[in-house]
Amino acid sequence: MTIDNYKFAGKKAIVRVDFNVPLDENGKITDDTRIRGALPTLKKILNDGGALIIMSHMGKPKGKVNPKFSLKQIVDAVSEKLGVPVQFAPDCAKAADAAAALKPGEVLLLENLRFYPEEEGKPVGIDKEDPAYEAAKKAMKESQKAFAKTLASYADCYVNDAFGTAHRKHASTAVIADYFDADNKMLGYLMEKEVQAVDNVLSDIKHPFTAIMGGSKVSTKIGIIENLMDKVDNLILCGGMTYTFAKAQGGKIGNSICEDDKLDLALDIMAKAKAKGVNLVLGTDCVAADAFSNDAHTQVVPANNIPDGWEGLDAGPETQKAFAAAIKGAKTILWNGPAGVFEFDNFTAGSRAIAQAIAEATKEGAFSLIGGGDSVACINKFGMADQVSYISTGGGALLEAIEGKVLPGIAAIKG
């Protein structure tokens, strides 16, 4: 079933969205990209005459109620975007009466799903090494099914529009789909677009293909780096992982972030790139700071010769030129992860150089896909979201899809 073919009139639809939006210390949303991304699906249901039950997680409350992660904080913002008042259910597992009372055109937002450990389906408070762990895991799987069944009981149909969590086999993203037949479960518009965008990058690669992988750790990106090796012409590795590569080659990195247990892995990646003829672009210089602060003193130094007491917080001018050169002329571009601590205004130059080069290449006809929370926040901070082909709402989900993994949230609906 597709969302366009479904008749929502008089039906209650439970929709899994990804409203895991960043909040400031006053509980105000600092980036509403994810809420805006879900609006076409939510408005379609309401405009068709359906009633809407919205469910999402926020943060990592680890199965416990934590006011800091309450979705109550976003009720007003969601109401404003939808243009209708949004009711709130303070307990997602005890919302049957509120759901039953919903009339066509009305909206109910459930409290954070992850206040229940059953959502993620992991045993709480027991170590994996514990002999009782397997039994606890089995019991939790049964509890997870019961939790999913409760959520399903609120509605006539299920829509998954949360690409950001599609790689998780959670109660609300995959297990719930078992309680709806094929004619009453479907992907939302955002999910359909995300799946198409990944297909564009992977099935229909136009060369040259440049991938930019940033962020602090090489270990979290290793699967995708290895998968991309057979596809890309240019691979830019930037951000904090720069210093793991610099140290692996015998460089001095001062106080820079580094995964000391991944030095061999870094050398292995370099050897693989060389063997496969991939142009691997690593930082040669960096903006080093004497403290992790926007107001720190700075100097531009070689990425492999950072003085003691200093740490690399952004790509240097020569590195920025090398990045831009590897992006220029590309026909397919994938960007995941910033080149520096872009949250500090004084360390945005590396990420901005990448964004500008991507925008220029897109103007020349490249397909550019930006994914992962930090890259999306980057492109929004620079006001350049309208200058790239597609912005993905999913970080981990996008990476796993590009790694070639089957995403449970999609498989649960498409089979």
C-alpha positions as CSV (number, residue, x, y, z in Angstrom):
1,M,0.0,0.0,0.0
2,T,1.2,3.5,-0.7
3,I,0.2,6.7,1.2
4,D,-1.2,8.2,-2.0
5,N,-3.6,5.2,-2.6
6,Y,-4.8,4.9,0.9
7,K,-8.2,6.3,1.9
8,F,-7.6,7.9,5.3
9,A,-11.2,9.4,5.6
10,G,-12.8,8.3,8.9
11,K,-9.7,6.3,9.9
12,K,-7.2,6.7,12.7
13,A,-3.6,6.6,11.6
14,I,-0.7,6.0,13.9
15,V,2.4,7.6,12.4
16,R,6.0,7.0,13.6
17,V,7.9,10.2,13.0
18,D,11.4,11.2,14.0
19,F,10.9,14.3,16.2
20,N,14.2,13.8,18.0
21,V,15.0,17.5,17.5
22,P,17.7,19.4,19.3
23,L,16.5,21.6,22.2
24,D,18.3,24.4,24.0
25,E,18.5,24.6,27.8
26,N,15.0,26.3,27.9
27,G,13.4,23.4,25.9
28,K,13.2,25.4,22.7
29,I,13.8,23.7,19.4
30,T,17.0,24.9,17.7
31,D,16.6,23.0,14.4
32,D,13.1,21.9,13.2
33,T,14.2,20.1,10.0
34,R,12.8,16.8,11.2
35,I,9.4,18.2,12.1
36,R,9.2,20.0,8.7
37,G,10.2,16.8,6.9
38,A,7.2,14.9,8.3
39,L,4.6,17.6,7.5
40,P,3.6,16.4,4.0
41,T,2.6,12.9,5.4
42,L,0.9,14.3,8.5
43,K,-1.1,16.9,6.5
44,K,-2.1,14.4,3.9
45,I,-3.8,12.3,6.5
46,L,-5.6,15.3,8.1
47,N,-6.6,16.7,4.7
48,D,-8.1,13.4,3.7
49,G,-10.3,13.4,6.8
50,G,-8.3,11.1,9.0
51,A,-7.4,11.4,12.7
52,L,-3.7,11.4,13.6
53,I,-1.7,9.8,16.4
54,I,1.9,10.8,16.3
55,M,4.6,8.8,18.1
56,S,8.4,9.5,18.4
57,H,11.3,9.1,20.6
58,M,13.6,11.9,21.9
59,G,17.1,11.5,23.2
60,K,18.3,8.5,25.1
61,P,16.3,8.2,28.3
62,K,17.3,4.5,28.6
63,G,13.8,3.2,29.4
64,K,13.2,5.7,32.2
65,V,10.9,8.8,32.4
66,N,13.1,11.9,32.1
67,P,11.4,15.3,31.8
68,K,14.4,16.6,29.9
69,F,13.4,14.3,27.0
70,S,9.6,14.9,27.3
71,L,7.8,15.5,23.9
72,K,5.5,17.8,25.8
73,Q,8.2,20.4,25.1
74,I,7.4,20.3,21.3
75,V,3.6,20.3,21.4
76,D,3.3,24.0,20.6
77,A,5.8,23.8,17.8
78,V,4.0,20.8,16.2
79,S,0.6,22.5,16.6
80,E,2.0,25.6,14.9
81,K,3.4,23.7,12.0
82,L,0.3,21.5,11.5
83,G,-2.0,24.5,11.9
84,V,-4.3,22.5,14.3
85,P,-4.2,22.1,18.1
86,V,-2.2,19.0,19.2
87,Q,-3.4,17.0,22.2
88,F,-0.8,15.3,24.4
89,A,-0.9,11.8,25.9
90,P,1.5,11.9,28.9
91,D,2.0,8.1,28.8
92,C,2.3,6.4,25.4
93,A,1.2,3.0,26.7
94,K,-1.9,4.3,28.4
95,A,-3.4,6.4,25.6
96,A,-6.3,4.2,24.5
97,D,-9.0,6.5,25.8
98,A,-7.4,9.6,24.2
99,A,-7.0,7.7,20.9
100,A,-10.5,6.4,21.0
101,A,-11.9,9.9,21.5
102,L,-10.1,11.4,18.5
103,K,-12.3,12.8,15.7
104,P,-11.4,13.3,12.1
105,G,-8.9,16.2,11.7
106,E,-7.7,15.9,15.4
107,V,-4.2,15.1,16.5
108,L,-2.7,13.3,19.5
109,L,1.0,13.3,20.2
110,L,2.2,10.4,22.4
111,E,4.9,10.9,25.1
112,N,8.4,9.7,24.3
113,L,8.4,6.0,23.4
114,R,11.8,5.4,24.9
115,F,10.5,6.1,28.4
116,Y,9.6,2.4,28.0
117,P,12.5,-0.1,27.7
118,E,10.2,-2.2,25.6
119,E,10.5,0.3,22.7
120,E,14.2,-0.5,22.1
121,G,13.7,-4.1,23.4
122,K,16.9,-4.3,25.3
123,P,17.1,-5.8,28.9
124,V,17.8,-3.0,31.4
125,G,20.1,-3.3,34.3
126,I,21.7,-6.6,33.3
127,D,25.1,-7.1,31.8
128,K,25.6,-9.0,28.6
129,E,28.1,-11.3,30.3
130,D,25.5,-12.3,33.0
131,P,24.3,-15.9,32.6
132,A,20.7,-14.6,33.0
133,Y,21.1,-12.2,30.1
134,E,19.7,-14.5,27.4
135,A,16.6,-15.3,29.4
136,A,16.1,-11.6,30.1
137,K,16.5,-10.8,26.4
138,K,13.9,-13.4,25.5
139,A,11.5,-12.0,28.1
140,M,12.0,-8.5,26.8
141,K,11.2,-9.6,23.2
142,E,7.8,-10.8,24.5
143,S,7.3,-7.5,26.4
144,Q,8.3,-5.6,23.2
145,K,5.6,-7.4,21.2
146,A,3.0,-6.6,23.8
147,F,4.1,-2.9,23.8
148,A,3.9,-2.8,20.0
149,K,0.4,-4.4,20.1
150,T,-0.8,-1.8,22.5
151,L,0.4,1.0,20.2
152,A,-1.2,-0.7,17.2
153,S,-4.5,-1.0,19.0
154,Y,-4.9,2.8,18.9
155,A,-5.3,3.0,15.1
156,D,-6.7,1.5,11.9
157,C,-3.5,1.9,9.9
158,Y,0.2,2.4,10.5
159,V,2.5,4.8,8.6
160,N,6.3,4.8,9.2
161,D,7.8,8.1,8.2
162,A,10.8,7.9,10.6
163,F,13.8,7.3,8.4
164,G,16.1,8.4,11.2
165,T,15.2,5.2,13.1
166,A,14.6,2.9,10.2
167,H,17.8,0.9,11.0
168,R,16.4,0.0,14.4
169,K,14.2,-3.0,15.1
170,H,12.2,-1.1,17.7
171,A,8.6,-1.7,18.8
172,S,7.3,1.5,17.0
173,T,9.5,1.2,13.9
174,A,9.3,-2.5,12.9
175,V,7.5,-4.8,15.4
176,I,4.2,-2.8,15.3
177,A,3.9,-3.5,11.6
178,D,3.1,-7.1,12.4
179,Y,-0.2,-6.0,13.8
180,F,-1.4,-4.5,10.5
181,D,-2.1,-6.3,7.3
182,A,-0.4,-5.3,4.0
183,D,-3.3,-3.0,3.0
184,N,-3.1,-1.0,6.2
185,K,0.6,-0.2,6.6
186,M,2.8,2.0,4.4
187,L,5.8,4.3,4.2
188,G,5.3,8.0,4.6
189,Y,6.4,10.6,2.0
190,L,9.6,11.3,3.8
191,M,10.6,7.6,3.9
192,E,9.8,7.2,0.2
193,K,12.0,10.2,-0.6
194,E,14.8,8.9,1.6
195,V,14.7,5.4,0.0
196,Q,14.8,7.0,-3.5
197,A,17.7,9.3,-2.5
198,V,19.8,6.4,-1.3
199,D,18.9,4.5,-4.6
200,N,20.1,7.5,-6.5
201,V,23.4,7.4,-4.8
202,L,24.0,3.7,-4.9
203,S,22.1,2.2,-7.9
204,D,22.6,5.1,-10.2
205,I,26.1,6.4,-9.5
206,K,27.4,9.0,-11.9
207,H,31.2,9.3,-11.8
208,P,33.3,10.9,-10.5
209,F,31.8,10.0,-7.1
210,T,33.1,11.9,-4.0
211,A,32.2,10.9,-0.5
212,I,33.0,13.1,2.5
213,M,33.1,11.4,5.9
214,G,33.6,13.5,8.9
215,G,33.1,13.4,12.6
216,S,35.2,12.4,15.6
217,K,35.7,8.7,15.2
218,V,36.9,6.5,12.4
219,S,35.5,3.4,14.3
220,T,31.8,4.5,13.9
221,K,32.3,5.0,10.1
222,I,34.4,2.0,9.3
223,G,31.6,-0.1,7.7
224,I,30.5,2.7,5.4
225,I,34.1,3.6,4.5
226,E,34.8,0.0,3.5
227,N,31.6,-0.2,1.5
228,L,32.3,3.1,-0.3
229,M,35.8,2.0,-1.3
230,D,34.4,0.0,-4.2
231,K,32.2,2.8,-5.3
232,V,33.9,6.2,-4.9
233,D,36.6,7.9,-6.9
234,N,37.5,10.4,-4.1
235,L,37.1,9.8,-0.4
236,I,37.6,12.8,1.9
237,L,38.1,11.8,5.6
238,C,37.9,14.9,7.9
239,G,36.9,16.1,11.3
240,G,38.3,14.5,14.5
241,M,39.3,11.3,12.7
242,T,42.0,13.3,10.9
243,Y,44.2,13.1,14.0
244,T,43.9,9.3,14.3
245,F,45.3,9.1,10.7
246,A,48.0,11.7,11.5
247,K,49.2,9.8,14.6
248,A,49.0,6.5,12.8
249,Q,51.6,7.8,10.3
250,G,53.9,8.9,13.2
251,G,52.7,12.5,13.5
252,K,52.5,14.7,16.6
253,I,48.9,15.6,17.4
254,G,49.1,17.5,20.7
255,N,45.9,17.2,22.7
256,S,43.8,16.4,19.6
257,I,41.0,13.8,19.7
258,C,42.4,10.4,18.7
259,E,41.4,6.7,18.8
260,D,44.7,5.1,19.9
261,D,43.3,1.6,19.4
262,K,42.4,2.4,15.8
263,L,45.9,3.4,14.5
264,D,46.3,0.1,12.6
265,L,42.8,0.5,11.2
266,A,43.7,3.9,9.8
267,L,46.8,2.5,8.1
268,D,44.7,-0.3,6.7
269,I,42.2,2.1,5.2
270,M,45.0,4.1,3.6
271,A,46.4,0.8,2.1
272,K,43.0,-0.3,0.8
273,A,42.4,3.1,-0.9
274,K,45.7,2.9,-2.6
275,A,45.1,-0.7,-3.8
276,K,41.7,0.2,-5.1
277,G,42.9,3.4,-6.8
278,V,40.7,5.6,-4.6
279,N,42.0,9.2,-4.2
280,L,42.0,9.4,-0.3
281,V,42.1,13.0,0.8
282,L,43.2,13.6,4.4
283,G,43.9,16.9,6.2
284,T,47.5,18.3,5.8
285,D,47.0,21.4,8.0
286,C,44.6,22.4,10.7
287,V,43.4,25.2,12.9
288,A,44.8,24.3,16.3
289,A,43.5,25.9,19.5
290,D,44.9,26.0,23.0
291,A,41.5,25.1,24.6
292,F,38.2,23.5,23.4
293,S,36.5,26.9,23.2
294,N,35.3,29.4,20.6
295,D,37.4,32.0,22.3
296,A,40.7,30.0,22.4
297,H,43.9,31.2,20.9
298,T,44.4,29.6,17.4
299,Q,47.2,28.9,15.0
300,V,47.4,27.1,11.6
301,V,49.9,24.2,11.9
302,P,50.6,21.0,10.0
303,A,48.0,18.3,11.0
304,N,50.9,16.0,11.8
305,N,52.9,18.5,13.9
306,I,50.5,20.0,16.5
307,P,52.3,21.5,19.5
308,D,51.8,20.0,23.0
309,G,48.9,21.6,24.7
310,W,47.1,22.4,21.5
311,E,44.4,20.5,19.6
312,G,43.1,20.5,16.0
313,L,39.6,21.9,15.9
314,D,39.1,22.7,12.2
315,A,40.6,22.0,8.7
316,G,43.3,24.5,7.7
317,P,43.4,26.6,4.5
318,E,45.5,24.1,2.4
319,T,43.2,21.2,3.5
320,Q,40.1,23.3,2.5
321,K,41.6,23.7,-1.0
322,A,42.3,20.0,-1.3
323,F,38.7,19.2,-0.2
324,A,37.2,21.6,-2.7
325,A,39.4,20.2,-5.5
326,A,38.1,16.7,-4.8
327,I,34.5,17.8,-4.8
328,K,34.8,20.1,-7.9
329,G,33.7,18.2,-11.0
330,A,32.0,15.3,-9.1
331,K,28.7,14.0,-10.4
332,T,27.7,12.2,-7.2
333,I,28.4,13.6,-3.8
334,L,27.7,12.1,-0.3
335,W,28.5,14.2,2.8
336,N,28.2,12.8,6.3
337,G,30.0,14.6,9.2
338,P,31.6,18.0,9.6
339,A,35.3,19.0,9.1
340,G,35.6,20.7,12.5
341,V,33.8,21.9,15.6
342,F,31.4,23.9,13.5
343,E,29.2,24.6,16.6
344,F,31.9,27.2,17.5
345,D,31.7,30.0,15.0
346,N,35.5,30.4,14.8
347,F,35.9,26.8,13.6
348,T,33.4,26.6,10.8
349,A,35.7,27.4,7.8
350,G,36.5,23.8,6.9
351,S,32.9,22.6,6.9
352,R,31.8,25.8,5.1
353,A,34.4,25.2,2.4
354,I,32.9,21.7,1.9
355,A,29.4,23.0,1.8
356,Q,30.3,25.7,-0.7
357,A,32.1,23.2,-3.0
358,I,29.1,20.9,-2.9
359,A,26.8,23.8,-3.7
360,E,28.9,24.7,-6.7
361,A,29.1,21.1,-8.0
362,T,25.3,20.7,-7.5
363,K,24.8,23.8,-9.6
364,E,26.9,22.1,-12.3
365,G,24.6,19.1,-12.3
366,A,25.9,16.8,-9.5
367,F,23.5,14.8,-7.3
368,S,24.4,15.8,-3.7
369,L,23.1,13.9,-0.7
370,I,23.7,15.4,2.8
371,G,23.0,13.1,5.7
372,G,23.5,12.8,9.5
373,G,22.5,15.3,12.1
374,D,25.7,17.3,12.2
375,S,26.0,17.7,8.4
376,V,22.4,18.8,8.2
377,A,22.9,21.3,11.1
378,C,26.0,22.5,9.2
379,I,24.2,23.1,5.9
380,N,21.3,24.8,7.7
381,K,23.7,27.0,9.8
382,F,25.3,28.2,6.5
383,G,21.9,28.8,5.0
384,M,22.7,26.6,2.0
385,A,20.1,23.8,2.4
386,D,18.4,24.9,-0.9
387,Q,21.7,24.6,-2.8
388,V,22.1,20.8,-2.5
389,S,20.0,18.0,-4.1
390,Y,18.8,16.2,-1.0
391,I,19.1,16.5,2.8
392,S,18.5,13.2,4.6
393,T,16.9,13.2,8.1
394,G,18.7,10.0,9.0
395,G,22.2,9.6,10.3
396,G,22.7,6.0,11.2
397,A,19.9,4.8,9.0
398,L,21.4,6.6,6.0
399,L,24.8,5.1,6.7
400,E,23.5,1.6,7.1
401,A,21.5,1.9,3.9
402,I,24.6,3.0,2.0
403,E,26.5,0.1,3.6
404,G,24.0,-2.1,1.8
405,K,22.2,-3.3,5.0
406,V,18.4,-4.0,5.0
407,L,16.7,-1.5,7.2
408,P,14.1,-3.2,9.5
409,G,11.7,-0.2,9.4
410,I,11.5,-0.5,5.7
411,A,11.5,-4.3,5.5
412,A,8.6,-4.5,8.0
413,I,6.4,-2.7,5.5
414,K,7.8,-3.8,2.2
415,G,8.6,-7.3,3.2
